[in-house]
């Protein structure tokens, strides 16, 4: 009798463990299943941002694939959704100069259609400009897709920052609020 009880107990533990593993895999590979936010720190850029805990973060102090301005990339498996943070030294930190730099960065990926441009402040501490646009790009697998993006630009001391949130257009409605939550979590070190 004790042997049967132990066998059932082991069987239940295995089933529970398998279920737990399956849930973890589902969470990891399904970008729409969002968990708690987790603070990620970028030392070179002197900022932190909270992102869904299951999304991977790569700090890129030397840049990314030849783009020396990229400081951080946040993504799920397959690179979507994606946050790319970039910075550059700038003599004139006026928002007009920062936007000019930002639009040049967007143009590297090809033509884009600007949907909106407006001022956006985070907790009345960081002023910036928010751009929303759509753009044809290749996805992780090399297929041409329409992407929807929201970029926030700001300046700190003599540095301009770009926080670029982009996802396939078909996924925008499920992630736009997540992007706003991430954006509002940004904190710069003083």
Buried (B, 14 or more C-beta within 10 A) or exposed (E): EEEEEEEEEEEEEEEEEEEEEEEEEEBBEEBEEBEEBEEBBBEEBBBBBBBBEBBEBEBBEEEBEEEEBBBBBBBBEEEBBBBBBBBBEBEEBEBEBBBBBBBEBBEEBEEBEEEEBEEBEBEEEBEBBBBBBBBBBEEBEEEEBEBBBBBBBBBBEEBBBBBBBBBBBEBBEEBBEBBBBBBEBBBBEE
